[in-house]
Amino acid sequence: MSEPLGSSHLQTKNHAQKLAGILGASVGVLRALSGGVQGVGGGALQLVVSTSSLTRISTAVLGAFVEGALGCAAGAAFGKALDEAVLSNYQCLRCHHSFQVSSRLQEGNDAASR
């Protein structure tokens, strides 16, 4: 949990980022494995179909890792945008109040920290 705005009494919750990252990774892995069952060649990892079953299995596993990583990254980016724009992503550790920080205040704080 990071401390935004320079205070040690605030934390970010990042619920949407975490959830969307998990969902993206899950969808990516399932997509790759369903493509592996149907035959190699779909998704982010496109390889030549081989007659060896070991090659097909290893390609499906590698494809699952790649698709899972891509799905996780895409989901986390979407969730981060959702956290910052819609949800009350910040929480006071003293009173437990959740709130949203305006983008102008956040940009001013980022410029001051440089």
Sequence and secondary structure as in RCSB ss.txt:
>XXXX:A:sequence
MSEPLGSSHLQTKNHAQKLAGILGASVGVLRALSGGVQGVGGGALQLVVSTSSLTRISTAVLGAFVEGALGCAAG
AAFGKALDEAVLSNYQCLRCHHSFQVSSRLQEGNDAASR
>XXXX:A:secstr
   GGG TTEEE  HHHHHHHHHHHHHHHHHHHHHHHH SS TT      S HHHHHHHHHHHHHHHHHHHHHHH
HHHHHHHHHHTS  EEETTT  EE   HHHHHHHHHHH 
